[in-house]
């Protein structure tokens, strides 16, 4: 369950550096920054369409929160009545936003994803970095105190093709600055 705090922090810190920022946000529990273009979306499909459309003009894309990997295949307009026994809800895969961006990546675009892991954090994140053709992945072990969703702090590991760097616990705005510093250095 993402609260949007990390994305809002990244948008605010990038805006304060003079970037033209588009923040695509689903339901959030935090105040969104001023002076950024905000696109509000409701569904995973809406998020996919908004990101793919906005990506055409972007130099840097940071996907700080993931939508659900699956959604119900059918959505009922009516109440589903109780019956005897258990019931199953068939699920279907949502579109892979960052995978689509990575597979169609143009020269000059810097693509940074986040990886929320509960086990094998480094291995799983390195696989995702390569498989999805990312320039950087920010691994978030939600089992570590002070990390994850709903907190004002985060504990992340920054992974590129050449390096793995563990950052200490910081405020989400400090994490945003650290990531933006590394992205700008990598783009030089």
N, C-alpha and C positions, 0 to 999 in steps of 0.2 A: 504494500500500500504506500504509494509515493505521495508525499505532502506538497511537493513542488518547491521546497525550500532551496535545494541545491541548484535547480534550474533558475530560480529567481535570483539567487546570489551570483551565478555566472552572468546572467543578463545584466544585472546592475553593475558589476565590476567591469564588464566589457564596455558598457555604455559610458562609464566614467573615464575610460581610456580613450574615448572618442569614436568607438565603433558604432556603426549603424546596426542596431540589433533587432531581430525579429524573435519574439518569444512565443512559441506555440505551446499552449497550456491546456491541459484537461482540467478536471475538477481539482482545485487546490485549496489548501488550508492556510495559505500565507498571503501576505500582501504582495502584489506584483509591483515591480519597480516602475517609476515614472520615466518618461522620455525613451521608451522602447515601444516598438510596434508589437501589440499583443494580438494574437489570433487564438480565440477560445474554441476548443473542440469538445465534443461529447463522447464520441466513440473511437475505437481503435481505427476504424476505417476513415473517420474524419481526420484523425491524427496523421495517418499514412498520406492521405491526399494533400493535406496542408504542408507537410514536410517536403514531399516530392515536388510540389509546386514552388515552394520557397527556395528549395535547393538550387534551382537554376541560376539564381543571382548571388549565391553565397560563396564566400572565400573560405570560411571556417564553419563547420557544423559540429556542434557538441550535443549529443543525445544523452541528456543527464538522467532521464527516467524512462523506463520501458513500459509499454502498454502490456496488457495481459497477453500471454502466448496463445490462449484459446478463448473462444466465445461459444455460447450455445448455438447449435446449428439452426434451430427454430426458435423464434420468439413468439409467444402466445399473446394475443390481444386480450384474451379472457383469462380468468382465474383457472389454474389447473386444479381440478377437483381431486380430493383425496380418494384413493382406492385402497383395497386390501393389498398388503404386501409392500415391498420396496419399489422404488422407481429410479430409473436412470435418465440422465439428460445427456443426449449426444452432443459432443463438442467438435468444433472445427478450428483449424489453425488460423490465427490472424495473420495478416500480411507482415512480412519481416521488413520493417522500415529501414534499419541500418544495413541489413543485408542487400536490399535493393540499391541503396545509395552506394555501397561499396562495390557492387558488381558493375555499376555504371559510372564509376568515379572518373571525372575528367582531370586533366593536368591542372595543378594549381589549387585544387580543393583539398583542404585539410579536414580529415574526418576523425573525430574523437567520440568513442562510445564509453558507456559505463557498464560494468559487469557486477551484478549483485550475486555473491556466492555464499554458500554456507559450508561448502567443503571443497577441497582441492582448488582453492582460489587461484593460485598462480597458474597451474596447469590449464584449468578451464578457461581462464582469461587469455592466456597465450594462444590457445586454439582459436578462440573467438577473434582475436586480433588478426590472425592469418586468414582464417576462413572468410571473414567478412571484409577483408582488404582495408583495415583501419590503419591510420597513422599512429594512433595512441588509444589505449584503453585504460580506464580508471577503475581499478578493482576495489570493491567495497565488501569487506567481510562483515556482514551484519551481526555476527556473533561476538564481535569485539565491543567492549563497553565504549560508549561515546560515538559509535558509528551508526550509519543506517538512516532509517526513516523516522521523521518526527522529532529528531534531535536538532539542536542548534550547532552541534559539532559534527565532525566526520573524521574518519581514519581511513585513508585510501593508499593504494599502491599504484603508482603510475608506471605503465608498461608500454614500451615501444619495441620495435624490432631489435634495437641495440642495447636496451637498458631496462632494469627494473629498479624502481626507487620507492621505498616506503617513506611516506610522510608521517610526521607525528600527529597526534590529535590536534585539530585546529577548528576554529569557527568555520562555518561553511563559506563565509566571505573570504577568509584567509585561504581556504582550499581553492576557491575560484581564482584568486590572484596567483597562487602557485601554479595552477594549471595553465592560466593565460600566459604567464611568464614562459613556461616550457613550450607552449604552442608557438608563441612568437619567435622564440629562439630556434625552434625546429624549422620554421618557415623561412629563415634568413638564407 
